[in-house]
Amino acid sequence: MVGALHPTPVATLPFLSPHSAVVAFCEGILKHGTAWEALREDLAAQKAVMTLEEVRERMRNVLSLTDVTRFPIPKNPNAVIFVAATDDGYIPKHSVLELQKAWPGSEVRWVTGGHVSSFLLHNGEFRKAIVDGLDRLQWKESPL
C-alpha cells in the first residue's frame, strides 16, 4: 500500500505478500484458524443474526479494503520486485500474479518452499531483491 500511495518513486519489495488480506484470512490456511463462530456471536450481540457464510462474506467485504490492485500503480513499477514461494500455504500463486498484473513493469521472483521455509532457506534471494529494487530507482544528483 505504501509503495502504491507514496508521492515519489520508491523501491517496493513485497515479500510473500498477497494482493489483499482476503486471500490470507478467507482463502489461505488462516481460514481454518479464524474464529468464525466467535465473530458470528459478536455480530449476534449487535442484533445482527447471521449465518457463518454471511459472516465470512462480511469479513471478505471488510478486508477487501486492503486490495492493493485497487490502488494506483507505483510511480516506478520497475522498482517493484515481488518475492513469492512456490509452496506457500498462506499466499497462493494467483494472488501474487494478480499484483504483478495490476502493476505492469513489476517483477516476480519465485523461491522454492513454503511461507516460513523460504525465508530460512533463501534469505540471500530476498536481500538480492532489495539491492536490485534500489538499483532500479533513478537517483537524481543532489544540489548540495
C-alpha positions, 0 to 999 in steps of 0.5 A, spaced: 500 500 500 505 504 501 509 503 495 502 504 491 500 511 495 507 514 496 508 521 492 515 519 489 518 513 486 520 508 491 523 501 491 517 496 493 519 489 495 513 485 497 515 479 500 510 473 500 505 478 500 498 477 497 494 482 493 489 483 499 488 480 506 482 476 503 486 471 500 490 470 507 484 470 512 478 467 507 482 463 502 489 461 505 490 456 511 488 462 516 481 460 514 481 454 518 484 458 524 479 464 524 474 464 529 468 464 525 463 462 530 466 467 535 465 473 530 458 470 528 456 471 536 459 478 536 455 480 530 449 476 534 450 481 540 449 487 535 442 484 533 445 482 527 443 474 526 447 471 521 449 465 518 457 463 518 457 464 510 454 471 511 459 472 516 465 470 512 462 474 506 462 480 511 469 479 513 471 478 505 467 485 504 471 488 510 478 486 508 477 487 501 479 494 503 486 492 503 486 490 495 492 493 493 490 492 485 485 497 487 490 502 488 494 506 483 500 503 480 507 505 483 510 511 480 516 506 478 513 499 477 520 497 475 522 498 482 517 493 484 520 486 485 515 481 488 518 475 492 513 469 492 514 461 494 512 456 490 509 452 496 506 457 500 500 455 504 498 462 506 499 466 499 497 462 493 500 463 486 494 467 483 494 472 488 501 474 487 500 474 479 494 478 480 499 484 483 504 483 478 498 484 473 495 490 476 502 493 476 505 492 469 513 493 469 513 489 476 517 483 477 516 476 480 521 472 483 519 465 485 523 461 491 522 454 492 518 452 499 513 454 503 511 461 507 516 460 513 521 455 509 523 460 504 525 465 508 530 460 512 532 457 506 533 463 501 534 469 505 540 471 500 534 471 494 530 476 498 536 481 500 538 480 492 531 483 491 532 489 495 539 491 492 536 490 485 529 494 487 534 500 489 538 499 483 532 500 479 530 507 482 533 513 478 537 517 483 537 524 481 544 528 483 543 532 489 544 540 489 548 540 495 
